[in-house]
Amino acid sequence: MIRLFIVDDQTIIRHGLKSLLELQADLTVVGDAANGQEALDIIASLQQQSQLPDVILLDVRMPVMDGVATTIELKKHYPEIKILILTTFDDDEYISQAMNYGAKGYLLKDSPPEDLAIAIRVVNKNNTYMGSGLLEKMLQHTTQPEIANVATTQQLAELSPREKEVLNLIATGANNREIAQELYISEKTVKNHVTSILSKLGLRDRTQAALMFNQVEVIDFS
């Protein structure tokens, strides 16, 4: 059973999502909150009851504490919890920031219920989920021209073997802590590798790196 927590400032959306999700045999909602600060308080209480959620459905635009700030705090205190961002179609900047800070995926609020259930199952397995149309929009409006000019085979070949391993993991949505654990290196070393990767590829942030990796059809790492 996948335990879910819903964070959205609109009561009707929280209740609607709960009703839809609990129709799925493998999903259960253990709590909800109207903003990030309220969510952190309730989740701290759930931790004391050994009932931490597996996946948090997180709105990005909320009063008191928005989705980006909430993502930062959640990953700091509960790195094992997966975060799925619920967004509207014009939240590009929020999406990039949240993914950069450790969110595992994003999905439009008006997506079909079956897509939401699939997204939850994907991020629960520590994989990245990008909602239909959103990846294309981000590439088209924020990163595609830069990536098309930068992501050449020659530049990718300049990456060291370890940097290539780190890039692969960035593309799966792994944060620095998860990469460090996977490769048995320190988080500081991971940060150094990420900085080097971005510099060599001429990219602004790790979100661009992940998008670039998914855009390039074949990357020969031999």
N, C-alpha and C positions, 0 to 999 in steps of 0.2 A: 504494500500500500504506500503510495506517494503522498506525503503530508504537505499541504499547501497553505500559504498565508497570502492574503490579498491586501494590497495597499493602494487605495484610491480615494480621493477626496469626495467622490460622488457616491452617496449611499446606495442609490439605485443600481449603479454599476457593480458595486461590491456584492450586493444581494443577488443580482442577476448572474454574475459569474459563479457565485457559490452554488446556486440552484442548478446551473448547467453542468458544472464540473462534477458535482456529486452524483450525477447520473452515470458517471463512468465508474465501473467496478473497482478500478485500481487507484482512484483518486479520492482524497478526503480533505476538507478544509478545516484546519485546526484553529484559525483565527483570522481577524481582519482589522484594519486600521485606516483612519482618514488622512494620515500624513506620516512622514518618516519618523518623527520623534515619538509619536504614539506607537508606531510599529516597533521601534527599538525597546520601548518600555514593556510592551506585551511579550515580545520575543524573549526578553530577559526573564520574565516570569515563566514562560514555557520551558526555558532551559532548566529552571529549577525543578520542573516537573518531568524532566527528561522527554519533553515533547517538542523539541525543536523541529521546525518545518524543514522539508527537504528542498522545496522550491518556493521562492517568493515571487508573486506576480506584482510588479511594481510600476505604478504610474510615474511619469517623469515631471509633470507639472502639478505641484501641490503646494498649499500654504505651509508655513512653519518650517518644514524641511522637504526640499524637492527630491526627485528620484536620484539625481547625481550624488548629492550629499549623503543620502541614505545608503546608496551603493557603497560609498567610501567607508562609512561606519560599519555597515554589515560585513564587508570583506575584512575589515580590521579585527572585528570581534568574533565573527562566525564564518571563517573562510570556507568551511565545508558546505554552507548553504549556497544553492544555485539561485541566480537571479535572472528572471525573464522580464524584460522591459515591455510594458504595454504602452503603445504610443499612437499618436495621430500622424498623418502623412507629412506634417511640416515641422517635425521635431528633430531634424537632422543633427543639429549641434548637440542636443541632449543625448541622442543615441550614441554619437561618437564618444562623448565624454563618459557615459555610463559603461560602454564596452571597454574603454581604456582603463577604467577602474575595476574591472572584474566581472561585469554582467556577462552572462553566457548566451544571451540571445535577445531578439526584439521581435514584436509582433504587433500588427495594427489592432486597435481595439474592436474594430468592426469585422474582424476575421471570423470565418465560420467556426462553430464550436469544435468541429472535428480537427481543424487546424490548430486550435489552442491546445487540445488534448495531446496532439502529436508533438507540438513544441515543448510542452511540459515534460513529456517522456524523453525527448531528445536531450534537453538540458539536464535532466535528472541523471542521465548517464555521463554527464560531464562533457557533452558535445555542444557545439555552437549551433544555434538555430537563427536563421535570418528570414524574416517574413517575406512572402511573395511581393515583389515590386519594390521593397525597401532597399535591398542591396543595389538594384539597378539604379534607383533614384540617387543614392549616395554616390555611386560611381559617376553618374552623369553630371551631378551638380556640385560635387565637392572634390572628387579625387581623380576621376577618370582621365582628364587631360594630362595631369601630372604623372600618373602611373603609366599611361601609354608611352610617354617619352622616357620614363626612367627605368621601367622594369625590363631591361634588356638582358639577354643571355650573358653578355659580357659582364655586366654589373653583378648579376647573381653569382657568376663564377668567381668574383672577387671575395665572396664570403668564405670564411674559414669553415672547416667541417663542423665545428661546434656552433658557429653562427647559423649554419644551415639547419642544424637540429633545433635551435632556439626558434628560428623563423617558422619551421613546421609546427611547433607547439603554439606559437603566437596565432597561427592560422586556425588552430582548433579552438581558440578563445581562452587558452590557459593564461592565468596571471603569473606574476613573477614568482610567487611562492610555489605554485603548482609546477612551474618549469624547473625551479630549483630542486624540488622533490623528485621530479621525473629524471633529471640528469645528474642528481647527487652532487650538486654544486651549491654555493651560497647565493642568497638573493642579491647580494652586492655584485657578484660575478654576473648574474643574469642581467642586472641593470646595465652593467658595462657592455655586455654583448648586445643588448637592445639598442643602446646608444650607437654602437659601432654599425649595426645593421641599418639603422635609419640614416646614418651619415653616408654609408656606401651606396644606398639605394636612392638617396635624395628625397626621403619621405619625412613627413612632419611628425607622425606619431605611430604607435603600434596598431591603431585601427586601420590606418592606410596600409600598413604592412600586411595585415590580415586580408584586407580587400584586394590588394595587389596579388597576393598568393592565390586567392580564389579566382582571380581574373585570368591569370596566366595559365594556358591550357596544359603545357608540359614544362616541367622544370627538371632538368637533368642534374642530379646531385652526385653523380658518380665522379 
